[in-house]
Amino acid sequence: MDQSPTRCSECGSTKLIKDYETAEVVCADCGFVVADRLADPGPEWRSFNDEQRAKRMRVGAPVTFTIHDKGLSTMIDWRGLPHSKRMSPDQAAQIYNLRKWQRRVRLSDATERNLAFALAELSKISTSLNIPRHILETASVIYRKALKKRLIRGRSIQGIAAASIYMACRQCGVARTLDEISKVSLLSRKDIGRSYRFMIKEMGEFVPPITPLQYVSRFSNQLRLQGKTESLACNIIRLATEVRLTSGRGPTGIAAAALYVASILTGDRRTQREIAEIANVTEVTVRNRYSSLLKSLDIEVRI
């Protein structure tokens, strides 16, 4: 129970300010410190953003869009009671029925079953691609919007889910290609691209274009290049962007060629084949983009 004073002992004012940082109760009229010991009713932990606050709260799981009911419903676990508490056959059958009906109640209609299946597919794809949690949340929100607008009817759930992952990666600035998503979702690149273009048209979502800079850091880590090589490749791409050399060309090819040029200039050499395999492009593409960079930016390379 709060035992803090309600009236200033100096002027009699009831306008008191509780300052929990200094643990004081101050009169708003005369500034007199009424009490210098104030109990903080807040938690014992500190948080500096919403994500930390959600993780450290102990009043329940945070709301998430990756679960069809947003994690607000209860769930009867499939694990039994501890071994020290043996159940009779009637009790075991009763618990089994409770679990079964609880699972059925959580998925009461076709829309919820569709959403639960799609969100499970999104989680599987995101785990295989090793993408951050916030992208999975974004993809879940995108799929929910598509479901609300009835864009799923007559189309593959897996295709819309894969397209949602790709759209979320584009919006969050994480470099993932259609080929990578196609490998983990077991769908063709053409089907995912068709679903993606359909969603862009119908939902009106803004998706920023992918730049070669988004691929440089990733390719550099996979090739184990030095930091100065990666930095030089970024500078080369910025110069190429200024002269509009990147317009109309695939970002992966530009990034691969910039890394190839930078690796030669810094002495941290990699072959065209190695870079092409990491970037998932052909050696011809790397060679053509490499020649364009040298010619347009007046770069001298000693091979």
C-alpha positions, 0 to 999 in steps of 0.5 A, spaced: 500 500 500 502 506 498 504 510 504 507 516 501 504 523 503 498 527 500 499 534 503 505 538 503 507 539 510 510 546 509 505 550 505 499 545 505 498 544 498 496 537 495 500 538 488 505 533 489 510 530 484 513 523 485 520 523 482 522 516 482 529 517 479 531 521 485 526 517 490 523 524 492 516 527 493 516 534 491 511 540 492 509 543 486 508 550 489 513 551 493 519 546 491 519 543 498 521 536 499 516 532 502 519 525 502 526 523 500 524 515 500 520 513 495 518 506 493 519 504 486 513 500 483 516 498 477 520 492 475 527 490 478 529 490 470 531 495 465 529 496 458 532 500 453 527 499 447 520 495 446 523 489 444 527 488 450 521 490 454 517 485 451 522 479 452 523 481 460 516 482 462 514 476 466 506 477 465 506 472 459 508 471 452 509 477 447 504 478 442 507 476 435 504 476 428 507 469 426 502 465 430 495 465 427 492 467 434 497 472 435 499 468 441 493 470 445 490 463 446 492 458 451 495 451 449 494 445 453 501 441 452 502 435 449 507 432 455 504 429 460 504 430 468 511 429 472 512 421 473 511 422 480 504 423 479 501 417 476 495 418 472 489 413 471 487 411 465 480 415 465 485 421 467 489 420 461 483 419 456 480 426 459 487 429 458 487 427 451 480 429 449 482 436 452 488 437 448 484 434 442 478 439 443 483 445 445 487 444 438 480 444 434 477 450 438 484 454 436 483 452 428 475 453 428 474 455 421 477 455 414 481 462 414 484 460 421 487 453 418 489 457 412 493 462 416 496 457 421 498 453 415 501 459 411 505 462 418 508 455 419 510 455 412 513 462 413 517 460 419 520 454 415 522 458 409 525 464 414 529 458 418 532 455 412 534 462 409 537 464 416 533 471 416 532 475 422 526 475 426 523 482 424 523 480 417 518 474 419 514 478 423 513 483 417 512 477 412 506 475 417 503 482 417 504 482 409 500 475 408 495 477 413 493 483 409 493 479 403 488 474 406 484 480 408 483 482 401 482 475 399 488 475 394 489 467 396 483 464 393 485 460 387 492 461 388 497 457 392 498 458 399 506 456 399 507 461 393 503 467 396 508 465 403 514 465 399 512 471 395 511 475 402 518 473 405 521 476 398 517 482 399 519 483 407 526 482 405 526 487 400 522 492 404 527 491 410 533 491 406 536 484 406 539 481 400 535 475 398 534 472 391 528 469 388 533 463 387 534 462 394 527 462 396 525 457 390 530 452 393 528 452 400 520 453 398 520 447 393 517 452 388 519 455 381 522 461 381 517 463 376 511 461 380 514 466 386 515 471 381 508 471 379 505 471 386 510 477 388 508 481 382 500 480 383 501 482 390 505 488 389 499 490 384 493 488 388 496 491 395 499 497 393 505 496 397 512 500 396 518 496 395 524 499 394 529 497 389 535 492 391 542 495 390 548 492 389 551 495 396 546 490 399 550 484 397 557 486 398 557 485 405 554 478 404 558 476 398 565 478 402 563 474 408 562 468 404 568 469 400 572 471 407 575 477 404 578 483 408 575 489 410 579 494 406 577 489 400 569 490 402 570 497 403 573 499 396 568 495 393 562 499 396 566 505 394 566 502 386 559 501 387 557 508 389 562 511 383 558 506 378 551 509 381 553 516 380 555 515 373 548 510 372 552 504 370 548 500 375 541 502 371 538 496 368 543 491 370 542 485 376 545 488 382 548 481 384 552 481 377 555 489 379 556 487 386 560 481 384 564 485 379 566 490 384 568 485 389 573 482 383 576 489 382 577 490 389 580 483 390 585 485 385 587 492 387 588 490 394 592 483 393 586 479 396 585 476 390 579 471 388 578 468 381 572 469 377 569 462 378 569 463 386 565 470 386 560 467 380 559 461 384 557 465 391 553 470 387 550 465 383 551 468 376 555 466 370 563 467 369 561 471 363 556 476 367 562 477 372 567 478 366 562 483 362 561 487 368 568 487 370 570 490 363 564 495 364 567 498 371 574 498 368 572 502 362 567 507 365 571 509 372 578 509 368 580 504 373 587 501 371 588 493 374 595 490 373 593 482 372 
